[in-house]
């Protein structure tokens, strides 16, 4: 059974069990809580088992700290300001960012981490409990935004901080540029077929006659409009003799 090593500290920031003082922070004195149920956690720092957090006996919460891991992954990228980015399927490049921001809002969606390097923009999603939704990918794709998803291996939820840090920043096997699932690609293809341009239709002879009449009548109307107002007030027969 996986031990819980992440919790939310007194400052509402993620804290690893190894960061606690084994004397001052044991038991309820750690001041840490569960990010799911909000209840205070017990820090088991001494004993035969490895250090870990646990709920109190009357708790029914089954969380193992997944949200804390998700939050910590975002914090790792923001503090490091660098990330290994896939350039091709076989080549990755470490990019150092000029600016990094967590929980970035763009076009009605919230991105886990937004980063820039010069004129390049990176929109990064962290997959901990749930992968990025297809409707989010499709929505942002309309604005020319591609998402880079980093999946946190569940086996590393109870890893030490440095192992998690290397996994988030530099593991080439857990990151990819996102595309919509095949079923959504099929829908997009149908949408394109449904909005194709109609075939050109032959020009009707009625349109040709109408254009010819308009070309003849336009100069006559202009001449009439330039006549003095007294002449334009005559009846139709008087008006016609001046044309």
PAKOL-530991 format. One line per field, with one value per residue (C-alpha): residue number from 0; x, y, z; residue in one letter. Coordinates in Angstrom, 1 decimal, padded with zeros to 4 digits. Each point is the difference from the previous one (the first is absolute). Layout:
sedo NUM | ...
X X | ...
Y Y | ...
Z Z | ...
loba A | ...
This chain:
sedo 0 | 1 | 2 | 3 | 4 | 5 | 6 | 7 | 8 | 9 | 10 | 11 | 12 | 13 | 14 | 15 | 16 | 17 | 18 | 19 | 20 | 21 | 22 | 23 | 24 | 25 | 26 | 27 | 28 | 29 | 30 | 31 | 32 | 33 | 34 | 35 | 36 | 37 | 38 | 39 | 40 | 41 | 42 | 43 | 44 | 45 | 46 | 47 | 48 | 49 | 50 | 51 | 52 | 53 | 54 | 55 | 56 | 57 | 58 | 59 | 60 | 61 | 62 | 63 | 64 | 65 | 66 | 67 | 68 | 69 | 70 | 71 | 72 | 73 | 74 | 75 | 76 | 77 | 78 | 79 | 80 | 81 | 82 | 83 | 84 | 85 | 86 | 87 | 88 | 89 | 90 | 91 | 92 | 93 | 94 | 95 | 96 | 97 | 98 | 99 | 100 | 101 | 102 | 103 | 104 | 105 | 106 | 107 | 108 | 109 | 110 | 111 | 112 | 113 | 114 | 115 | 116 | 117 | 118 | 119 | 120 | 121 | 122 | 123 | 124 | 125 | 126 | 127 | 128 | 129 | 130 | 131 | 132 | 133 | 134 | 135 | 136 | 137 | 138 | 139 | 140 | 141 | 142 | 143 | 144 | 145 | 146 | 147 | 148 | 149 | 150 | 151 | 152 | 153 | 154 | 155 | 156 | 157 | 158 | 159 | 160 | 161 | 162 | 163 | 164 | 165 | 166 | 167 | 168 | 169 | 170 | 171 | 172 | 173 | 174 | 175 | 176 | 177 | 178 | 179 | 180 | 181 | 182 | 183 | 184 | 185 | 186 | 187 | 188 | 189 | 190 | 191 | 192 | 193 | 194 | 195 | 196 | 197 | 198 | 199 | 200 | 201 | 202 | 203 | 204 | 205 | 206 | 207 | 208 | 209 | 210 | 211 | 212 | 213 | 214 | 215 | 216 | 217 | 218 | 219 | 220 | 221 | 222 | 223 | 224 | 225 | 226 | 227 | 228 | 229 | 230 | 231 | 232 | 233 | 234 | 235 | 236 | 237 | 238 | 239 | 240 | 241 | 242
X 000.0 | 001.4 | 000.9 | -001.1 | 003.0 | -001.6 | -002.4 | -001.0 | 002.1 | -001.1 | 000.9 | -002.4 | 003.1 | 000.8 | 002.3 | 001.9 | 000.3 | 003.8 | -000.2 | -001.4 | 002.0 | -000.2 | -000.2 | -002.1 | -002.3 | -001.1 | -003.7 | -002.5 | 002.8 | 000.9 | -003.0 | -000.5 | -003.4 | -001.6 | -000.6 | -003.1 | -002.0 | 001.8 | 000.5 | 003.2 | 002.5 | 002.2 | 003.7 | 001.5 | 003.7 | 001.2 | -000.5 | 000.6 | -001.8 | 001.4 | -001.1 | -003.4 | -003.2 | -003.2 | -003.6 | -001.5 | -001.9 | -003.5 | 000.8 | -001.6 | 002.2 | 001.9 | 002.3 | 003.7 | 001.2 | -000.5 | -001.0 | 003.0 | 002.2 | -001.8 | 000.6 | 003.6 | 000.7 | -001.2 | 002.1 | 003.1 | -000.3 | -000.7 | 003.1 | 002.3 | -001.0 | 001.1 | -001.4 | 000.9 | -002.2 | -000.6 | 001.2 | -000.5 | -000.9 | 003.6 | 001.5 | -000.7 | 001.5 | 000.3 | -001.6 | 000.7 | -002.9 | -000.1 | -003.4 | -002.1 | -003.5 | -002.2 | -003.7 | 000.0 | -003.4 | -000.3 | -003.1 | -002.3 | 002.3 | 002.5 | 003.5 | 002.1 | 003.2 | 000.6 | 003.6 | 001.8 | 003.5 | 000.5 | -002.9 | -000.9 | -002.9 | -000.5 | -003.3 | 000.6 | -002.5 | 000.9 | -001.7 | -000.3 | -003.5 | -001.6 | 001.4 | -000.8 | -003.5 | -000.5 | -002.4 | 002.7 | 002.5 | -002.6 | -001.0 | 003.6 | 001.0 | -002.5 | 002.3 | 003.2 | 001.0 | 001.6 | 000.2 | 003.0 | -001.1 | 002.3 | -001.3 | 001.1 | 000.6 | -002.2 | 002.9 | 001.8 | -002.8 | 002.0 | 003.4 | 002.4 | 000.0 | 003.1 | -001.3 | -003.3 | 001.9 | 002.1 | -003.1 | -002.0 | 002.8 | 002.1 | -001.6 | -000.4 | -002.4 | -002.9 | -000.7 | -001.7 | -001.7 | -003.7 | -002.4 | -003.7 | -001.0 | -000.8 | -003.7 | 000.3 | 002.2 | -002.7 | -002.6 | 002.3 | 000.4 | -003.8 | -000.4 | 002.4 | -001.9 | -003.3 | 001.3 | 001.6 | -000.7 | -002.9 | 000.7 | -000.2 | -003.4 | -000.5 | -001.0 | -003.7 | -001.0 | -002.3 | 003.1 | 001.6 | -003.1 | -000.3 | 003.6 | -000.5 | -003.2 | 001.8 | 002.9 | -002.3 | -002.2 | 002.8 | 001.2 | -003.6 | -000.8 | 003.2 | -000.9 | -003.4 | 001.4 | 002.2 | -003.0 | -001.3 | -002.6 | -002.8 | 000.5 | 000.0 | -003.3 | -001.8 | -002.2 | 001.3 | -000.6 | 001.8 | 002.8 | 000.5 | 000.4 | 003.1 | 001.7
Y 000.0 | 003.4 | 002.3 | 003.6 | 002.3 | 003.3 | 002.3 | 003.6 | 001.9 | 002.8 | 002.6 | -001.8 | -001.2 | -003.6 | -001.6 | -003.3 | -002.2 | 000.2 | 003.7 | -000.4 | 000.1 | -003.5 | 001.5 | 003.1 | -001.0 | -003.5 | -000.9 | 002.8 | 002.6 | 000.0 | 002.3 | -001.6 | -000.8 | -002.0 | 002.1 | -002.1 | -000.2 | 002.9 | -002.1 | 000.1 | -002.8 | -001.9 | -000.1 | -003.4 | 000.8 | -002.6 | -003.7 | -003.1 | 001.3 | 002.6 | 003.6 | 000.8 | 002.0 | -001.6 | 001.0 | -000.3 | -003.1 | 001.5 | 001.2 | -001.5 | 001.9 | -002.2 | 002.6 | -000.9 | 003.6 | 000.0 | 003.7 | 000.9 | -001.7 | 001.9 | 003.3 | -000.9 | -000.8 | 003.4 | 001.6 | -001.9 | 001.4 | 003.5 | 000.0 | -001.8 | 002.2 | -002.8 | -003.1 | -002.7 | 000.6 | -002.6 | 001.4 | -003.3 | -003.5 | -000.8 | 003.4 | 002.1 | 003.4 | 001.6 | 003.5 | 002.7 | 002.3 | 003.8 | 000.0 | -002.7 | 000.2 | -002.7 | -000.1 | 002.2 | 000.9 | 000.2 | 000.0 | -001.2 | -002.9 | -000.3 | -001.4 | -001.6 | 001.8 | 002.7 | 000.8 | 002.2 | -000.1 | 003.0 | 000.1 | -003.7 | -000.9 | -003.3 | -001.2 | -002.9 | -002.4 | -002.4 | -003.4 | -001.4 | -001.3 | 000.8 | 000.5 | 003.3 | 000.0 | -000.2 | 003.0 | 002.1 | -001.0 | 000.7 | 003.3 | 001.4 | -001.5 | 002.5 | 002.8 | -001.7 | -001.3 | -003.4 | -001.6 | -001.8 | -002.7 | -001.4 | -003.2 | -000.7 | -003.8 | -001.2 | -002.1 | 003.2 | 001.5 | -001.3 | 000.8 | 002.5 | 003.6 | -000.2 | -003.0 | 001.7 | 003.1 | -001.8 | -001.8 | 003.2 | 002.0 | -002.4 | -003.4 | -000.2 | -002.9 | 001.7 | 003.1 | 000.5 | 002.6 | -000.7 | -000.8 | -000.8 | -003.7 | -001.7 | 000.2 | 003.8 | 000.0 | -001.8 | 002.6 | 002.8 | -001.7 | -000.2 | 003.7 | 001.0 | -002.1 | 001.6 | 003.6 | -000.5 | 002.8 | -000.6 | -000.7 | 003.1 | 000.4 | 001.3 | 003.7 | 000.4 | 002.1 | 002.1 | 001.2 | 001.1 | 001.9 | 001.6 | 001.2 | 001.5 | 001.9 | 001.4 | 001.1 | 002.0 | 001.5 | 001.2 | 002.9 | 001.2 | 000.1 | 001.9 | 002.6 | 000.4 | 000.5 | 002.9 | 001.9 | 003.0 | -000.9 | 001.9 | -002.3 | -003.1 | 001.0 | -000.2 | -002.9 | -003.2 | 001.2 | 003.3 | -001.8 | -002.4 | 002.8 | 001.3 | -003.4
Z 000.0 | -001.0 | 002.9 | 000.1 | 000.0 | -001.2 | 001.9 | 000.2 | 002.5 | 002.4 | -002.7 | -002.5 | -002.0 | -000.8 | 002.5 | -000.2 | 003.1 | -000.2 | 000.5 | 003.5 | 003.2 | 001.5 | 003.5 | -000.3 | -002.8 | 000.9 | 000.4 | -000.2 | 000.8 | -003.7 | -000.7 | -003.4 | -001.5 | -002.8 | -003.1 | -000.8 | 003.3 | 001.8 | 003.1 | 002.0 | -000.7 | 002.3 | -000.8 | 000.8 | 000.3 | 002.5 | 000.0 | -002.0 | -003.1 | -002.4 | 000.7 | -001.4 | 000.6 | 001.0 | 000.7 | 003.5 | 000.8 | -000.5 | -003.5 | -003.0 | -002.5 | -002.4 | -001.5 | -000.2 | -000.8 | -003.7 | 000.0 | 002.0 | -002.5 | -002.8 | 001.8 | 000.7 | -003.6 | -001.1 | 002.7 | -001.1 | -003.6 | 001.3 | 002.3 | -002.5 | -003.0 | -002.3 | -001.6 | -002.4 | -003.1 | -002.8 | -003.3 | -002.0 | 001.1 | 000.6 | 001.0 | 003.1 | 000.9 | 003.4 | -000.2 | 002.6 | 000.4 | 000.3 | 001.8 | 001.7 | 001.5 | 001.6 | -000.5 | -003.1 | -001.5 | -003.8 | -002.2 | 002.7 | 001.1 | 002.8 | -000.8 | 002.7 | -001.0 | -002.6 | -001.0 | -002.5 | -001.6 | -002.2 | -002.4 | 000.7 | 002.2 | 001.8 | 001.5 | 002.3 | 001.6 | 002.9 | -000.2 | 003.6 | 000.6 | -003.3 | -003.5 | -001.9 | -001.3 | -003.8 | 000.0 | 001.5 | -002.6 | -002.8 | 001.4 | 000.4 | -003.4 | -001.6 | 001.3 | -001.2 | 003.4 | 000.4 | 003.5 | 001.3 | 002.5 | 002.7 | 001.6 | 003.6 | 000.4 | 002.9 | 001.2 | 000.9 | 002.1 | 003.1 | -001.4 | 001.6 | -001.1 | -002.2 | -001.9 | -000.7 | -001.0 | -002.6 | -001.2 | -000.6 | -001.6 | -002.0 | -000.6 | -003.8 | 000.2 | 001.8 | -002.2 | -003.3 | -002.1 | 000.2 | -002.9 | 000.3 | 000.0 | -003.2 | 000.5 | 000.2 | -003.1 | -001.9 | 001.1 | -001.2 | -003.4 | -000.3 | 001.0 | -002.7 | -002.6 | 001.1 | -000.4 | -003.4 | -002.6 | -002.5 | -003.6 | -002.3 | -001.8 | -003.5 | -000.3 | -000.9 | -003.1 | 002.3 | 001.9 | -003.3 | -001.1 | 003.4 | -000.1 | -003.5 | 001.0 | 003.1 | -002.1 | -002.4 | 002.7 | 002.4 | -002.2 | -000.7 | 003.7 | 000.7 | -002.7 | 001.6 | 003.4 | -001.2 | -001.4 | 001.9 | 002.7 | -001.9 | -003.0 | 002.1 | 001.5 | -003.5 | -000.7 | -001.7 | -003.5 | 000.6 | 001.6 | -002.9 | -002.5 | 001.8 | -000.2
loba X | X | X | X | X | X | X | X | X | X | X | X | X | X | X | X | X | X | X | X | X | X | X | X | X | X | X | X | X | X | X | X | X | X | X | X | X | X | X | X | X | X | X | X | X | X | X | X | X | X | X | X | X | X | X | X | X | X | X | X | X | X | X | X | X | X | X | X | X | X | X | X | X | X | X | X | X | X | X | X | X | X | X | X | X | X | X | X | X | X | X | X | X | X | X | X | X | X | X | X | X | X | X | X | X | X | X | X | X | X | X | X | X | X | X | X | X | X | X | X | X | X | X | X | X | X | X | X | X | X | X | X | X | X | X | X | X | X | X | X | X | X | X | X | X | X | X | X | X | X | X | X | X | X | X | X | X | X | X | X | X | X | X | X | X | X | X | X | X | X | X | X | X | X | X | X | X | X | X | X | X | X | X | X | X | X | X | X | X | X | X | X | X | X | X | X | X | X | X | X | X | X | X | X | X | X | X | X | X | X | X | X | X | X | X | X | X | X | X | X | X | X | X | X | X | X | X | X | X | X | X | X | X | X | X | X | X | X | X | X | X | X | X
